[in-house]
Amino acid sequence: MGMVPAPAYASDDWGCEVLLCLSNPGGATQYAQCVPPITKLWKTLAGGGSFPTCTGGGVAKTKVDNLKDPQRRSVTMTYSDGRRQTYSLVGIEGTGAP
């Protein structure tokens, strides 16, 4: 009996959707399903809101660095096991989002 791989899906949690979309090597909005959560992210950050969290992925805390500098902007995620990972957000904002 063969095993069929199941596609990866984000949970209903907006923060997990955002992290899944941002982790796509093809760009945060390569897939149509990612446009709404990423657009909401840009609007939230532009309005002074915080980066969403995704506890389902083991992320305990997120912090956006250099928020006002699009050439240096990044997000640092701290996982529940203490690991930290930083992702550049440079160049992914050209999505047509305000």
C-alpha positions as CSV (number, residue, x, y, z in Angstrom):
1,M,0.0,0.0,0.0
2,G,1.5,3.3,-1.1
3,M,1.6,6.5,0.9
4,V,0.4,9.7,-0.7
5,P,2.1,12.8,0.6
6,A,-0.3,15.3,2.0
7,P,0.1,19.0,1.2
8,A,1.1,21.4,4.0
9,Y,-1.5,23.8,5.2
10,A,-1.4,26.6,7.7
11,S,-3.9,26.4,10.5
12,D,-6.7,28.9,10.8
13,D,-4.3,31.0,12.8
14,W,-3.4,34.2,10.8
15,G,0.1,34.3,12.3
16,C,0.8,30.7,11.0
17,E,-0.4,31.6,7.6
18,V,1.9,34.7,7.5
19,L,4.9,32.6,8.6
20,L,4.1,29.9,6.0
21,C,3.8,32.5,3.2
22,L,6.9,34.4,4.3
23,S,9.0,31.2,4.2
24,N,8.2,30.5,0.6
25,P,11.4,30.8,-1.5
26,G,9.3,32.0,-4.4
27,G,8.1,35.0,-2.6
28,A,5.5,35.8,0.1
29,T,2.7,36.3,-2.4
30,Q,3.6,33.7,-5.1
31,Y,0.4,31.8,-4.3
32,A,-3.0,33.5,-4.4
33,Q,-3.8,32.1,-1.0
34,C,-1.0,34.1,0.6
35,V,-2.1,37.5,-0.8
36,P,-4.8,38.2,1.9
37,P,-2.7,37.3,5.0
38,I,0.4,39.1,3.7
39,T,-1.7,42.2,2.7
40,K,-3.2,42.2,6.2
41,L,0.3,41.9,7.6
42,W,1.6,45.0,5.8
43,K,-1.5,47.0,6.9
44,T,-1.1,45.9,10.5
45,L,2.6,46.7,10.6
46,A,2.1,50.1,8.8
47,G,-0.5,51.0,11.4
48,G,1.9,50.3,14.2
49,G,0.6,46.8,15.0
50,S,2.8,44.0,16.0
51,F,3.9,40.9,14.0
52,P,1.5,38.0,14.5
53,T,2.5,34.9,16.5
54,C,2.2,31.3,15.6
55,T,2.3,29.0,18.5
56,G,1.3,26.0,16.4
57,G,4.7,26.1,14.8
58,G,6.6,26.2,18.0
59,V,7.2,30.0,17.8
60,A,7.0,31.6,21.2
61,K,7.8,35.2,20.2
62,T,8.3,37.3,17.1
63,K,10.0,40.7,16.7
64,V,10.2,42.9,13.7
65,D,13.6,44.7,13.5
66,N,14.2,47.9,11.6
67,L,10.5,48.4,11.0
68,K,10.9,51.9,9.5
69,D,13.7,50.8,7.1
70,P,12.5,48.7,4.3
71,Q,16.1,48.0,3.2
72,R,17.0,46.4,6.5
73,R,13.6,45.1,7.8
74,S,13.6,41.6,9.2
75,V,11.7,39.4,11.6
76,T,13.3,37.4,14.4
77,M,11.4,34.4,15.7
78,T,12.2,32.8,19.1
79,Y,11.0,29.2,19.3
80,S,9.7,27.5,22.4
81,D,12.9,25.5,22.7
82,G,15.0,28.7,22.8
83,R,16.2,28.7,19.2
84,R,16.2,32.0,17.3
85,Q,15.9,32.5,13.6
86,T,16.0,35.8,11.7
87,Y,14.4,36.2,8.2
88,S,14.9,39.2,6.0
89,L,11.8,41.0,4.8
90,V,13.7,43.0,2.2
91,G,12.2,42.9,-1.2
92,I,9.0,41.0,-0.3
93,E,6.9,44.1,0.2
94,G,6.5,44.8,-3.5
95,T,3.2,42.9,-3.5
96,G,0.9,45.8,-4.4
97,A,0.0,46.1,-0.7
98,P,-0.2,49.6,0.7
